[in-house]
Amino acid sequence: MRAWACAAAAALTLCGAGADAASPGERVRVTVLLLPAANISEKESGRLSRELQTALQTNARLEVRDADSLLAEFAGEVPRQAVAAATEAAERGLRLLREGQSAAAASTLTEAIEQLGPVLPFIKKELLANAMLGLGVALAQDGHLRDARTALQRLFVWRPQHQYDVAQFPADQIPLVEQVRAAVEQFGRGSLQIETEPPGAQAYVDGRFVGVTPTTAFGLTVGDHFVTFKKQGFLRSGGRATVDARQQRLHAQELTRSEKYLLLQQAIAQARTELGATKVPVPVADAGRVLFVHQIIFAELRRLPGPLLDVRAYLYDLRSGLRLSQVKLPLASRDQRAVATLARLLYANVSYDGTLQAPPEPPPPTAARTTGIHRRWWFWTAIGAGAAVVATAIAVPLATQGASCPAGFRCVAIDN
């Protein structure tokens, strides 16, 4: 199948990148906003949003931020005090364990785990895992082996590969920990059906992406797991879900819309009519002030005949006020390779400081020599005939390319 990948004329070639032009060590904060047509499902747009962000994260010069997280920070919707209190309790409990106060550590870590549950979507899962491991070790140190095994089982159900750090935990409990880990590996497996209202949220089980809702997670160890959700315009949310080997259970959650999403929604709606402009449209600048980023990538999604989506992406830099690139690319569903190509094309020959690079000056023409066979009339007759043949051979593909290319884009034919 032949498809057209169209890079903006500002990106002069597809093979180099402008990373060297930016100051080393400074990462550019960028976020992605999708603009799907009405006939694009939320599941499709949610999946593409995830894939494009993942592809952009391979670029070491970028700090890719979720729009929903940025919006929550702007609106004060992140429970900072609760996160800080739970984090402090977990760290205090682990410190007590290192100091040999196992009873106090067990009590403190039990409270910390209870506090971490409600703020799970806003913390690193490693913190909860360390608190649960510390609780198991503290109970064992205090002589409560049965309770220690139960605590460790709860950890290894959802975090089977969690490492035992002897810098934090006493080495004499390693045999017990590994014994419980091996026992949990023999537990049964089950699945979890995951739904949200509205649908189209990115779903994570135990910190691992499992799909866009509605979706199903398979091969989960029997016991309690942690499910979290992300969706543009909604607060991060999550909760505990229990997996049963005898039946597939449903974990359903209603998402809460961000109170400040209306500001972003209005900016997106206004920006939609001005995308492609060489200067940052006012609505795009407004969105940037809400999200506190250096760059915004807008991606319009349209349905093409068959299984393809037409993606038109625009990279705007809010520091310079310029459109740095624009890319047009047809994507098949779940075509992660094409999404990676889209991410690369957006930053091909783009300067990370937000400015446009002028093309190099063409070399001066070489002086014509006065000797050689080129001065013979028959030599130029042969060259002229050959040029006519070559021109005829390439005329058709060039005409086809021009007809398929929107104004301001560079097109490349791709044969699949």
Order of alpha helices (4+ residues) and beta strands (2+ residues): beta-beta-alpha-beta-alpha-alpha-alpha-alpha-alpha-alpha-beta-beta-beta-beta-beta-beta-beta-alpha-alpha-beta-beta-beta-alpha-alpha-beta
